[in-house]
Amino acid sequence: MSTIQIVLDDDLLAAADAQAARAGEDRSDLIQEALRDHLRRLKVKEMEEQERLAYQRVPDTLDDWEGWEKIAAWPED
């Protein structure tokens, strides 16, 4: 594990310290968890963009959905 130095404005530091105290963890734990969560969300966003671009390059056709209407249809009462 590495030790780093970061700059936070006073309000953000106070909010982080208060949240860490409420959660019973230290500031480093809170920041690590926040950074992991942020990186995870960025990865999901990147994968969603890749999928969107793939569908733009090769869009669905009606033939792609043929047969699904029977499976996805609500049963008759």
Buried (B, 14 or more C-beta within 10 A) or exposed (E): EEEEEEEEEEEEEEEBBEEBEEEEEEBEEBBEEEEEEEEEEEEEEEEEEEEEEEEEEEEEEEEEEEEEEEEEEEEEE
